[in-house]
Amino acid sequence: MNPHVETPTWAQFWDAYELFQDPILCALIAGGVLGFLGVYVVLRRMVFVSAAVTQSAGLGVALAFFAEIHLGMHVDPTAGAVGLALVATLVLMLDPARLRLTRESVLGLAYALTGGAAILVGDRISQEAHDIQGILFGTAVLVERPQLLAVAWAGALILFIHLWWFRGLTFASFDRTGALVQGLPVRVLDGVLMISIGLMVGVSARALGALPVFAFSILSAIAALMLDLRLPWTFFLSTLAGAVSGLGGYLLAYFYNFPVGGSQTVLASALVLLALVARSVKQLVTHGKT
């Protein structure tokens, strides 16, 4: 932050709100939906799945630019992000034991390969270097209307399905054996969950960048889970924490002239620390009564 630059005021922010409306709405929606999905990601110990899928989405955008510049093929960057994110998701759903590999090995390979490939492809499309940096680290300030619509439609569809099938999805995710005994289509429900993560990560990474998308899908859920609440409240608070991180991070970046993605990620981390403090106070009060 440059100390010689005057800090913007709220009046200036509201005067120029039309310029910030789309990125703010996009961050709010993406943060909320990814926060909701993050409860599954964290409780099912799929943290590195989210990391690998976000890197794949970044590679998908870089490949779309490469095809446009060097091959003369028009590929929408959002379609590239969603396509690669879904491919990565489907690959990670396969049983790695058939190849005598552990799931952690496959996750590490996917993360390193897609992250490295995104850097290499980005090196060959210097015209779009700023966009590539924005995709990987979330430094993009403005969000185009088609990107906002993609995030909004994907988020609405995913939340509708997940709230409709909430009991089945949570049962199959957290008590797999019991769900099989009850005759639930566990493989179908697993597929719905993984495709939801791949789709939402893909459209959000194109609009906001891989770093804040990863933070929304992990840190919001960690903060909510630290409070030891019932599962529906955990989903609600994780959704709220993701939305607050997206919106608050953007405002932090605007008023203090920080990069947007870094501000959103740091704010999501701060919510985890706040939850840790709340948990410690709760434990002290509980022990004081006993």
Salt bridges, closest charged atoms under 4 A:
ASP22 OD2 - ARG145 NE 2.90
GLU68 OE1 - HIS74 ND1 2.81
ASP123 OD2 - ARG124 NH1 2.42
ASP190 OD1 - ARG44 NH1 3.07
ASP190 OD2 - ARG176 NH1 2.62
ASP228 OD2 - ARG279 NH1 3.15
